[in-house]
């Protein structure tokens, strides 16, 4: 997996699968790029890390 920035997530084609990691809860979650994903949410914390498969 390759770490990507939030800006790169915002520019992914719709439907692209990526993984977000929340260090506060030590939780990984699978997401799909869209206008309503976690990265587009206005309360998205800057500590989230995003990954995409190589």
Order of alpha helices (4+ residues) and beta strands (2+ residues): beta-alpha-beta-beta-beta
